[in-house]
Amino acid sequence: MTSTSLSNASSNDLSNKSALTLSTPSYADIQSIVADDFKIMDRQVFGSLDSKVQLVMSVSQHVINAGGKRMRPLITLLCSRMFNDNPSEQSMHLAAITEMLHTATLVHDDVIDESNQRRGKPTANATWDNATAVLVGDYLIARAFNLLVGFQSLPLLQLFSDGTCDIAEGEVLQLQHQHNPEATENDYLRIIDGKTSRLFMMATQGAAILQGQNQHLPALADFGQHFGNAFQIIDDVLDYSGDSELMGKNLGDDLAEGKPTLPTIKALELLETSNPEGYKQLRIAVQTGKTPDADQLIELVRGSGSLDYCKQRALDETKLAQQALSTLPDNCYRQGLYQLTELASARLV
């Protein structure tokens, strides 16, 4: 699938964001819709670890404890209930496996980025070492697939094996374009389709396969892809405009790491004609990863108009995700998925 943009996005979208934040439920409110399922799933994330090697268990528990809000498994639980409003042990188990895979990708990301902290807590590679972190990340992926076999569902195994390959390819593609000032928006979309959006798609479609709702797979793929795209674009915008304490990293870290994010790509495009000297400075920073005056570079990106463009792209992707929900069963669980998209967009305010 390829990402598309809305041809006639409302010009009032950005100005309406303040009103949105007043009406959007909190993450806890959305989670409460499937509170009992979520509690069981959360326990299963830990209960599914089964290594005879103590170091594997220690590192795995460390990285899972440092995990975030469990958004991807929450999506699986909402989708499952949307199709069948009854507790599903299989769906809870699949949600836990999805979180295990997500955790593995974060562990590998931290090694690649040489990160010392994630969400304000020490990373596995900082607490132990790179080799240990990589191997435990490998274990989590292997364990996830070991558990997937238990479903005895070839379509489900195919979905997750294809998706995991796409995630790995997205990460490699990002490495390929690291410190490349010639990276394009299309390159960026290919990267985030793999490294971010694919797992959102797996989280939604896996629930449908378990519930025998294959007719909804295309709509769920659209939702997962566009919501994942929006989520990543918003994250990348916040790298230039967010609260470093809330994000658990410094502003401009992506630039210092030479990551080809949309704000940087668009800023280079806009500065090339509007501010040639600024363009040259930003281009050198992307190529070298040297940002001695990070604040000045951040202001260059902000002043270029790039962030306004990226915010609108994120809102376009959010609308496409919301539109994809329109053909799915209309109930409180679908509303929960819709509210997750609103909650993500509210971070732009």
Secondary structure, DSSP 8 states (H G I E B T S, - for coil): ------TT--TTTTTTHHHHHHHS--HHHHHGGGHHHHHHHHHHHHHT---S-HHHHHHHHHHHHT----HHHHHHHHHHHHH--S--HHHHHHHHHHHHHHHHHHHHHHHHHT-SEETTEE-HHHHS-HHHHHHHHHHHHHHHHHHHHTT--HHHHHHHHHHHHHHHHHHHHHHHTTT-TT--HHHHHHHHIIIIIHHHHHHHHHHHHHTT-GGGHHHHHHHHHHHHHHHHHHHHHHHHHS-HHHHTS-TTHHHHTT---HHHHHHHHHHHHH-HHHHHHHHHHHHH---TTHHHHHHHHHHTTHHHHHHHHHHHHHHHHHHHGGGS--SHHHHHHHHHHHHHHHTT-
